[in-house]
Amino acid sequence: MYTIEMAYARMRELQDLANRSRAHQAAAAHRVDKTRTPRAKKKR
């Protein structure tokens, strides 16, 4: 039997995963920007 509680727990799990991956993507994008910036400045 699949209860509301089980569905809610699963929903929370997926939400946490989504938030974690979104935070990771933002951090990774920030890191990429940091490494790219000096290279872009050198091209004059």
C-alpha positions as CSV (number, residue, x, y, z in Angstrom):
1,M,0.0,0.0,0.0
2,Y,1.3,3.4,-1.0
3,T,0.4,6.1,1.6
4,I,0.3,9.8,1.5
5,E,3.2,9.8,4.0
6,M,5.3,7.7,1.6
7,A,4.5,10.0,-1.3
8,Y,5.4,13.0,0.8
9,A,8.7,11.5,1.9
10,R,9.6,10.7,-1.7
11,M,8.7,14.2,-2.7
12,R,10.9,15.7,0.0
13,E,13.8,13.4,-1.2
14,L,13.5,14.6,-4.8
15,Q,13.3,18.2,-3.7
16,D,16.5,17.9,-1.6
17,L,18.2,16.2,-4.6
18,A,17.1,19.0,-6.9
19,N,18.3,21.7,-4.5
20,R,21.6,20.0,-4.0
21,S,22.3,19.7,-7.7
22,R,21.2,23.3,-8.3
23,A,23.6,24.5,-5.6
24,H,26.4,22.3,-7.1
25,Q,25.7,23.7,-10.6
26,A,25.9,27.2,-9.4
27,A,29.2,26.6,-7.6
28,A,30.6,24.8,-10.6
29,A,29.6,27.7,-12.9
30,H,31.2,30.2,-10.5
31,R,34.4,28.2,-10.5
32,V,34.5,28.1,-14.3
33,D,34.0,31.9,-14.5
34,K,36.9,32.4,-12.0
35,T,39.2,30.3,-14.2
36,R,38.1,31.9,-17.4
37,T,38.4,35.6,-16.3
38,P,42.3,35.9,-16.2
39,R,42.6,34.2,-19.7
40,A,40.1,36.6,-21.2
41,K,42.0,39.6,-19.8
42,K,45.3,38.4,-21.3
43,K,43.8,38.5,-24.8
44,R,44.4,42.1,-25.8
